[in-house]
Amino acid sequence: MATPPSARARATVNDVALAAGVSRQTVSNALMHPERVRPQTLQRVHTEIERLGYTPSTAASSLRQQRAGAVGMELTGQGADTLSDALAPFLVSLTICAPRHECHIVTFGSDGGGPVLEQYREMWRSRLVDAFVLMDTHHDDPRPAWLTGHGIPFASFGRVWDDPSFTAWADVDGRAGTDAAVEHLVSRGYGPIGFLGWPAGSLVGDERRQGWADATARHDRSHATLQATTEQRFPDAVAAAGPLVERVGRGGAVVCASDMLALAVHEVLLTRGMTPGRDVGIVGFDGSQSARAHGLTSIAQPYRAIADELLTQVHDQLTTGRAHSTGSMLTPTLVAGSSSQP
Amino acid sequence: MATPPSARARATVNDVALAAGVSRQTVSNALMHPERVRPQTLQRVHTEIERLGYTPSTAASSLRQQRAGAVGMELTGQGADTLSDALAPFLVSLTICAPRHECHIVTFGSDGGGPVLEQYREMWRSRLVDAFVLMDTHHDDPRPAWLTGHGIPFASFGRVWDDPSFTAWADVDGRAGTDAAVEHLVSRGYGPIGFLGWPAGSLVGDERRQGWADATARHDRSHATLQATTEQRFPDAVAAAGPLVERVGRGGAVVCASDMLALAVHEVLLTRGMTPGRDVGIVGFDGSQSARAHGLTSIAQPYRAIADELLTQVHDQLTTGRAHSTGSMLTPTLVAGSSSQP
C-alpha cells in the first residue's frame, strides 16, 4: 500500500539539529529566541530549516498556550501611495469576520525600503499576533518562503505563484470570471468581444485573459486580433483602449482585466461621443467602488468569503499545526451595471 | 483674578455617586466592571455621568498601569459598502505612524445595524485597546459623547461638530483648501470660477464652499450664480455638473468639494468633447488615487500629519489624563495635475 502524501516523513527538529550540527535546544532557540543564538549559527539553522522544509510543531504548541488572539496584516505590500482598490474592502471584510474566528486584526507596515521581514518577525516574536494574512503576493515575493521557513502561520489572499505546493491560500477564479463576462455579453447580443489586459507573464492577468479566450472560442468568435495590453496605469490604459475600441466597433464589447482598465475604455467611449453600454459594452474586474459609481458592469470579488476562508485556515494551522491540503478557489460574481446594457 | 477655564470645577466620582444614589464603588464598577452592576443601576449611573460630564480619572490611571499599547479604529463608520476614499490612505498612515507612538492599530467593526457603542465598550473593557481614533464623525453621531461620558480616551479625525468644546481632534482646513484652489486657478488665467458642492448644512461642505466664496470675492468675481449642489453620488453629480459647466463656459473653471464631484465634471467635459484643463479647469478635494489617475488637480489631505497628531493626542490623554486645550487644524496642499493646465 502506497504511503499517502499526508503521511510522508516530515523533517523533525532532530533532523535540523543534526544537519546544522547544533543541539535541539539551539534549533528551538533559533525559532523562539533568536537573540540568544549567535548570528552565524542562526543563519546555519535557518538554512537547514528551509532546506529540509521543517515546520516546527513546537511553535504551534507554544502558540496554543499563549495566544495573542490576533492576526497581523501588512498594509504596505504595494507601497503606501499606490494602494490596491481591494485593500479597503478586503480589510473591512477581514475585520468584520475576525470575531467569528475568535481573533482581531492588527495592522502594521512601513514606508517601504525598510526590512519588511524583520517587522513580521518582531510582530510574531513579541506575541502581538499569532499569524498573518498576506495579500498582493507576487513573483519573487520573499515573504511566503520566509514565513514558512520560520514556522510562522499565515494564509495568503491569492496563490503563492512561486510555490505551487503552498496550500494556505484563498483566491478568486479569474478564468471563471472573464468566462462569465463573455457569456453575459453574448447573451446581451454584443458582437465582437475584445480583451484589454496586462502584458503576458502576470499570472493573474494571464488567467483572466484565458477565461475570455476560452469563452470566445466556445462561441466560435475570432478573437486573436481583439486583444490589447497595457500596464495598470490610467493614461497608458486610455492609450491602449483607443485602438481596441475601434477594432471591436459599435455593437462590440470589451472585457477588462481590472476596473481601472474598464474605466479607461469608458473614458475613451465618452471622448468619442459614444455611450458605454448602448454603443460598446464594457465589463471590468474587481467590483470596485469606482466601477459601481460609474455604472460599470464588473466581476466582483467575494471579499467576505475570502476573509472567512483565510481566517479559518490560520485558525486550523494554529490549532492543528497543519495547513489545509488544498487552497480554496472561490468563484466571483458578475454585477451588472449600465455598461453592458445595449 | 478670574478662574481660568481649565481650572473650573470638574464633576467628581462623589458627584456622580450622590446624584445616582449609589456608592463610589458602584460608580467605579459601572465603568470598569459593568457586568457586576445591575442593568437598572448601570443605566442610572451612566445617565448621571453624561449629565454631569464626569470624566473618570481612575480609568486613566488604571490605563497607565495596564496598557494594551493599542489604539482601536472602527472600519464601518460609513457602512462597509460605501467606504470613504480616505479610509485606506488614512489607515495606512495611522499604521505606519503607530510605532513612533509606541502603539499599534487594532481594527474592528460590524456589518452595521448592530450596537456599535457596545463594540467600543468591549474593546476597551477587555483591554484590547487603550484608546480610539474616530473618523467620519457627523451630526448626531453618538460616539463622541458616549466615549467622553465613559472616560474612554479618543481623538477624532475631523471636528466633533455637535460639541464645539471638544478639543481632541485634528482636521483639515477646508476653507484654506478651496481658497488656495481659487488662487491657483486665477494665477493660471481661468475666467469665471464656479463651485460644485454638497447641499448646505454639511459642515465640511459649507466650509469648503466658504473658502471658494471668500477667494472669488477677493478677486472681485461675481459668483452667486456659479454654484451648484449635489449629493455625493456620481450620477447625481454628473447631472448637477452639466448646467454648471455651461454657466462657467470655456475658459472658466470649477472648484469641487470632493474628488468624486471633480470626476463628474471631468466626465461632463469629455461627453461634450471638451478637454479638462485646456477648455475648463477643474480642482477636486481629497487628493485621492482616482483623482491622480485621471490627472485631476486636487487639494490633498495631509494624512501622515493628521495620523501623527491624533496619536500624539491619545498618548497625551493616556499619560496625563487630559486632552489638549485646542484641536489641531492642518493646512492641505494643492497637488497640480493636467486638469488645471490651460
Interface residues (C-beta under 8 A of the other chain):
Chain A: A70 L75 T76 A80 T82 L83 L87 A88 P89 L91 V92 S93 T95 I96 A98 H104 I105 V106 T107 F108 G109 S110 D111 L128 R233 F234 P235 M260 E267 L270 T271 G273 Q289 S290 A293 H294 G295
Chain B: A70 L75 T76 A80 T82 L83 L87 A88 P89 L91 V92 S93 T95 I96 A98 H104 I105 V106 T107 F108 G109 S110 D111 L128 R233 F234 P235 M260 E267 L270 T271 G273 Q289 S290 A293 H294 G295
